């Protein structure tokens, strides 16, 4: 019965199996799609909507905050990308995927060991 049933914390399971939460999976997908659009240059209709910073060519000037893919992916790229991780648009897609996933897994495993907190998704 209920005496023997206890809900298990999910955070250790996500860490053990290298799984991204839905929040970080969304971030991973948006950033990766943006990376591919910029790297390959297609589709051009989306490519022309991204504006690179003249001072920092690996960062983007974000449009007005909204739920659009252009704003969301540009903002995520600027906040997620660290110069120390060595990701630029000359990096291979495979390298980008691996480093981005590693970075997001580290982010979501930080802070409390068993409980999720807001900082695991920023």
Secondary structure, 3 states (H helix, E strand, C coil): CHHHCCCCCCHHHHHHCCCCCHHHHHHHHHHHHHHHHHHHCCCHHHHCCCEECCCCCCCEECCCCCCCHHHHHHHHHHHHCCHHHCCCCCCCHHHHHHHHHHHHHHHHHCCCCCCCCHHHCC
